């Protein structure tokens, strides 16, 4: 009986210690080292073309590393430029067309209010006037919050922009240096007295956390791409804007693409737009199977989190780390689980 109690205490202490360690690492150490982690990840991605340039083209290591990193940076920059430009363009069109959408919604709301007034024998205009007053008050409140937020956070926004720019430069330089000194770092790790622990822990975290992040990025990208193409084929003027938004929404648990497409299909069916409804339903089914198939293939059956675990992890992550907690929350849970398993196996 005493052995059972001691074992339970050890489990609680071990889990508590690992959880505190992961939290402190994410809170204080991760913001400092994340440019170097990104540099290492990019170096792994660029290692084959780098070695090809060094061995086949006989370029010096510094030149080859700088060249492949610069080419990847230019490619990412071009893609981001056109994507952001299109999103801004479609967002501008959406803002310009808002008055027309508001007029259409106003007509629907008036008809609904008139039906309610007739049904419940209320005075003409009573329901609509009440809803209109609430709408105007809400808009005024939102406008006030936006203006105050811009004024209060303008300096912080400038500081954030500077930090992002500095971080991008550090990531670029770190990628170049990781490529150049990869063999040296490998030898240093292999000669370390903690080499066994380093390699086992690295493999576990890369297998678990890396698989999670990789699966989410791939699924989210493919979902956004399918949505953009499908909506563009329907002639939707906001295909890029909606596609990117739906791709981001799909990463959240209990939401997914069905949150947008199922009501949209119902609305188009009620309107009699059968072709639109069918195409939207096909887009939804494609994105649904993309997540179900690819996520399982990339992460494996036992590596992911179920919907409840993901929701809890994302909620805790948001409360602890802000918006980046959407990623750090689930990744933290996986990290704690893998570290606990590693520590338990090492103690045996």
N, C-alpha and C positions, 0 to 999 in steps of 0.2 A: 504493500500500500504506500509506504514511504517512497519507494522507488518510482511509483507512478506520479506522485506529487512532485518529486524532484524533476522528473522528466518533463512534466507540464510546465513547471517554472522555467526550466531551461528553454523550452520552446517559446514561451512568452517573452523571455528576456532576449532571445536570439532574434525573434521577429521584431521586437521593439527597437533593438539596436540597429538592425538592418534598415528598418523603416526610417528611423531618425537620420541614419547616415545617408540614405537616398535623398531624403528631403533636403538636408543641408547641402548635399552635392548639387542638386538641381537649383536650389535657391542661390547659393553663393559661388560655387565653383563653375557650374555649367556656363553662365554668361561670359566668364573669362576665357574658357577653353573652347567654346563652341566654334570660333573661327578655325582653330587648329583641327578640330574633329571634322569639320566640313572639308578642310584642306586634305586631310588624310583620306576621306571618302572619295574625293575627286582624284586623288593620286592613284587610288586603287582602280578607278574607272579608266584613267588615262595611261596606266602602266604599259599596256600592250603597244599602243602607238608610240609611246616614248621609247621603249626598248627597240622597236623597229627602226626608228630614226637613229638611235645610237649604234645599232649593229649593222644595219643595211646601208643607211645613208652616211654613216660615220660622222655624225654631228657630235660636237662636244655635249656633255651632259647638261650644262647650263643652257646652251642654245636649244637643245631638244626639249627640255622641260619647259622653258619659257614659250617656245613655239606652240606646243600642244595645249598648254594652259591658255595662251592667248587666243588660239582658234576656238576652243570651247567657250571661253568668255564671250568672244564675238558672236558665236552662234546663239548662246543664251540671250545676249543683249538684243540681237535682231528679232528673235522670237518674242521676247518680252515687249519690245518696242511696238511691233505690229499688233500684238494682243492688247496692250494697254491703249494704243491708239484707237483700235476698233471698239473697245469697251467704252472709252470716253465718247466716241462718235455716236454709238448707239444710245448711251446714257443721255447725251445731249438731245437726241431725237425724242427720247422718252419724255424728257422734261418739257420739250416744246409741245408734245402731244397730250400732256396731262390735262389741259383745259377741255379738250374734246372728250377724253375719258371721263372727266368729272361731269360733263354735261350728260353723257350716256348714263352714268351711275345715278345722276340726279333724277333722270326720267324714271329709271327703275325704282328708285326709292320712293318717289312721289306716287307711283302706281301702287306700290306695296302699302304705303301709308294710307292712301285713299281706300284701299280694300279693307285695311284694319279699322278705319273709321266707320265704314259702312257696316262691317261685321259687328263691331261693339257699340254702334250708335253714338259715336263721339262727334264733337263739333268739327266742321270742315277745317283742315289745316292744323289741328291740334297736335297730332302725332308728328307730322313733318316739321312743324315749328320747334318742337321739343328736340327732335333729332338734329335739326340744323343748328340749334343753339349749342348742343353738346359738341358737335363737330367743330364749330367755330372756336369754342373754348379750348378744345383739344389742339387745334392748329396753332392757336396763339401760344399755348403752353410749350408746344414742340419748338416753335420758332424762337421763343425766349431761351429755351435750353440750348438750342444750336448756337445762337449768337453768344451766349455766355460761355459755352464750351470752347468756341473758337477764340474768344478773347483770353480766356484763362489758360488755354493750352497752346497758344501760338509760339511762345518761347520754347516750351517743351517739344513742340513739333520740329522746330529748327534744330534743337539739340539731338533729337532722334534721327533726323536726316544726316547730321554730321556723323553720328555713331554708325549708321548703316553704311555710309561712304567709307569710313575708316575700316569697318569690319570687312567690307568687300575687298579693300586693298590687302588687308592681312590674310584673308582667305586665298587671294591670288598668290601672294608671296609664300604662304605656307604650302600651297599645292606644289609650287616649283621646288621648294626645298625638300619636301617629302619625297618627290620623285628622284631628286639628286642623291639623297642620303638614305634611301630605302634599305639598301643592303647593310649599311652601317647600323641603322636602327634595329634591323633584324638580328645582327650579330650581337648587339648590346643586350637585347632581350634574351637571346639564347644563352649568353654567358652570365646572366643575373642569377643570384642564389634563389630567387623566387620565380625562376623561369617556368616551372611546372604549373604553379598557381596562375601566373600571368597568362599562359597559353590556354589553360582550361577555362579560366574566367572569361578571357576574350572570346573564345569560341562559343561559350554558352550565351553571352550577351549578344554577340553578333547573330547567333542562330535565332534567338528569341526576339530581342528588340529590333534587330535589323530586319528580320522577316516581317514584323508588324509594320514598321515604317515603310518598307519597300512595298508591301501589299497595298497599304492605304494609298500611297502615292500613285501606284500603277492603276489601281481600280478607279481612283478619283479622276486621274487624267483621261483614261479611256471612257469613263462615264461622261465627262464634260465634252470630249471629242464627239461621241455618238450623239449627244444632245444637240451640240452645235450643228452638226451635219444634218441631222433629222429635221431640226427646226428651220434650217436654211432651205432644205428641199421643200418645206411647206410654205416658203416665202415669208417667214416671220422676220420683221425688220429688226428684232432684238435677239437674233439667234445666238450671237456670241455672248452677249450679256446674260441671257437666260441660261445658256449652256454652262457657262462658268459658275453661275450661282447655283444651279442644280447639282453640279459636280461637287461643290463645297458642301451643300446640304446633305448629299449622299454619305459623306463621311461621318455624320452625326448619328448616333444610335437612335432607334425608334422613329426616325424620320425617313430618310432615304428618298429616292426619286418618286416613289408612290405618293408622297405628300403633295407633290405638284401635279403629277400626271393623272392620278385617279380622278380628282375633282375636275381637272381640265377635260378629260375624256367624257365625263358625265355632262358637263356644260355643253360641249360640242355636240353630243348626242341629242340633248334636249333641243338645241338650236336646229337640229336637222342636218348638221355638217358631218355626214357620215364618213367621208374620206379623211377629213381632219381627225376625227375620233379614232379611226382605224390606224392611221399613221402614228398618232400619239401613243396609242396602246402598244404598237409594235416597238416604238422607242423605249417605252417603259419596260417591256418584256426583255429587250436586249440588255438594258442596263441592269435589270434584276439578275439575269443569268450571268452577266459579267462579274458581278460581286460574288454570287454564290459559287461560281466555278473557280475563278481566279484566286479569290481569297483563300479557299481551301487548298488549292494546288500550291500556292506560294508559302502559306503559313503552316500547312499541315493540319490534321484534324485536332490535334491537342494543343496547338500553340496559341490559338486565338482566345478572345474573351467573348462570353455570351453577351446578349443585349443588356441584361441587368448589370453585369460587371462593368461593361463599357460605360453605361449611363452613370453609375456610381463613380467610376474613375474619372470621367470627364467632369462631373459636377465638383468633385473634390479638387481636381486640377484647376478648374476655373476659379474656385474660391481661394486657392493657395497661390496660384501663379498668374491669374488673369487669363487673357485670351489664348496665350501659348499653352495653357493648361489643357486645352483640347487634345494636344499631342502628348504633353508631358504626363498627364494623368494616366492614360492607358500604358504608356511606355514605363512609367514608374511602377505600376502594378506588376508588369511582366518582369522588370528588373528585380524587384523585391522577391518575387517568386523564384527566379533563377538563382539569385544570390543565396537565398535560404536553402535551396536544394544543393547548391555547391558547398555551402558551409556544413550542411548535415552530412553529405557524403564524405567530406574531408575529415570530419570528426569520427567517422567509423573506423 
